Amino acid sequence: MAFVQNFPFISIVLSLFSGPLSSVLGGKKAKWVNLAVITLIGAMSAAVLAFVLGTGEPYVYRMGHFPAPWGNEIRVGVLEAGMALFFCVVMLLCMLGGERERALELPEGKQNLYYVMVNLLLCSLLALIYTNDLFTAYVFVEINTISACGLIMIRQNGRTIEAATRYMIMSLLGSGLLLLGICFLYDLTGHLLMSNIKEQVGLLYAAGAYRVPLLVALGLMSVGLAIKSALFPFHAWLPDAYGYSTLSSAAILSSLVSKGYIFLLVKIFFRVVGFEVVRESGVLNILFVFGLAGMIMGSVSAIQEKNVRRMVAYSSVAQIGYIYMGFGLGSLSGVVASVFHVLTHAATKSLLFISASGLTDSSGDSKQIADLTGAGFRNRLAGLAFTVGSLSMVGIPAFSGFVSKLLFAQAAVEGSFVKMLPALLVLAVSTVLNALYFMKTVITLYTPARGERFSGRGFCRIGLWEQPAKTWAMLCLIVLNLILGLTSEPIIELIRDGLAMFE
Amino acid sequence: MSKKLSPQEYEKTLSYRLGCWLSGSPDPFVGKLEMKPQQILQEDIEEQQQREEDREKLYERIYDIENNTEVRLFQKVYRVFCVVFCVVLVGLLLAAVSYLPTEGKGEKPVNNEVYERYVEKGLEETGAVNLVTGMILDYRAFDTLGESHVLFIATCTVLILLRVDPGKGKKKGEEENDRLYEPKNDIILQTAARVLVPLIIIFGIYIILGGHLGPGGGFSGGAVIGAGLILYLNAFGFAKTERFFTAKTYKIMSFSALACYALAKSYSFYTGANGIESVIPLGTPGAILSSGLILVLNICVGVVVSGTMYTFYVMFRKGGY
């Protein structure tokens, strides 16, 4: 076994170990440990990706001395390694971008606990990506839930405590449904290992046995994960959680936490139940309808919103709707589009959150959109970054959002006529709605702030290098967006290969 | 033949006291034991007003009940809807359960090769007489590694939420004297605790150490030790427990236990995956020093669990050590 093949296991254990380590360190040291761990794991994931691309086939890594159905194992393919790399990059940039806010907003003695949460969150994301065992996935879903809660409420004021309570209740409901689904599947197949469950489900399905509990199990798992990733009717926890938590928490929650669950759902579809069975079960149709509703309703709520952070948060509801709509199309190209949109949304939403905070900094800390008038002139880079993010979310060519919308449209056209029409229609309407609220904000940013209305509001200029960490984060995220938008072909190819390796 | 006692000695005997009690003479413990009734929590007027104002603000400004039709409608529909939702969900799940394979029949899908190997070869492969322990700490140790970190991160979240940093939060006097509303120096509790606490803690240690030999293990033993510590704290107060258990102790304890767990398991994951023979002997099944790493892991889990239990209690009680 090549030494590179140990890297996924080392990165999981390293991030797990760095959690308790941060709890005994002070805030400053914990910050450096955290940055070092994320960078190191990103580098290791890149090496693993190169290795898997070289060999061209996935491998399983046995966790311990016992082979798979008895012991635990993790499985590494192209998509897993690529996702791990991407998550590390985005997380590093989110942590850099929110550095100043963390120092200002978090209580002095509790800074190191923040890094405990972030390290264990990274660990749980990695484990969700790599695991080949459904129960291991559940254990790390628990860690993910609790750490996300901690990230929300560590900035202690009334709104975040309320948001964290809501998140906890909804998210635990999701975890409970997921666990019930896993129990059903275990009872039907007698296995927890993904590959073995798939084999057994295939046999059961061919024999026509246990159709009802199989459907219920699949439904419970899909709905559970949909609640946790804020699909439209279950999104009530989202705007407060993203809108009032500290900056890096909001960016990490929107771009990584919900995406981890979506990736787990993709794994369940392809590696646990089998996409054929999922398609015939009809669960996808429900996800399709919810996704379409989310695309419209998320945008409508965002249009009504006056607070810029909450507006960006509501936009997430719409984008999660896109992703589930892609699953709902029921074709491989639909899933490819969804996975690409996961990348797009992660790169763009973190950019939007960070640049929005740069804009509010220059506008006397007011988060009202009306007060951001002229903020694009006061903080030029943040204005540029927000514009790039908005253009990407609307779907202007050269940015990543365009590619994912193109992929969605292509997938819709390839599919059945019944789904094609509503998908294309809603895609068009949602794009217009996206443009409405994003372009409105961008125009506000570049309207010169003249007149009495704006005097005495604490407006100030922020130079390019006044907040270097945030500047770097925004620059890197803009570049990441352009990379996803301009060189999408190899990335789409990678996603296709990765999904093919799931079989 | 009974010995004749002097009056002073006679007064100490049980029969004399019983006689006194029967004849209705006053209780000798009155005035010696603390019998102060619990105080009722009294807020000063300022605090009360503040609280009411906050509540009003919440309803008026944030929810804006009067003008917010959405919230008003929601409050009306909520009760009905949640009952309907629960009934439908319960009905659906019960219906689904009736389609599952019948319990108690031999050919259930769960009775497959996985379970057979656990039962038949568990003792031989893990060296643990207790098959459950062998399963969670050796076959599926990765899951348990995650599970112990769930406990750790839960404590960290409670610390974020409840820990009172010095100079903040409650008023000084109240913070120092957390037993204002509870009886102090309760002789009955203290006497009972003096007898029970050592027994409870020794029993907890026994459960942890014997986890691979019989029922027990780190999780249950740790919970027992944690309960013992909480009893001790209740009887004797923070002044005594803080001599050996502070926030720093907890941090170091849980860090070293989790680090030890992660290191030990990393070794076995690494050797297992790379096909290297592990140097850790399994020992003779049934001996206390047997079954490889399981004993060490049980101790680690026990340390984490007991610390977590105790810390939870302290956080809810006082918000700090």
Interface residues (C-beta under 8 A of the other chain):
Chain A: M1 Q5 N6 F9 V13 L16 F17 G19 P20 L21 S23 V24 Y61 R62 M63 G64 H65 F66 P69 W70 G71 N72 P107 E108 G109 K110 L113 V116 M117 L120 C123 A127 D133 F135 T136 V139 F140 E142 I143 I146 S147 C149 G150 M153 I154 Q156 L180 F184 Y186 D187 L188 T189 G190 H191 Q200 Y210 V212 P213 V216
Chain B: L92 L93 A95 A96 V97 Y99 L100 P101 K108 P109 V110 N111 N112 E113 V114 Y115 R117 Y118 E125 D138 Y139 R140 A141 F142 D143 L145 G146 E147 H149 V150 F152 I153 A154 C156 T157 L159 I160 L161 R163 D165 K251 I252 S254 F255 L258 A259 A262 K265 S266 S268 F269 Y270 T271 G272 A273 N274 G275 S278
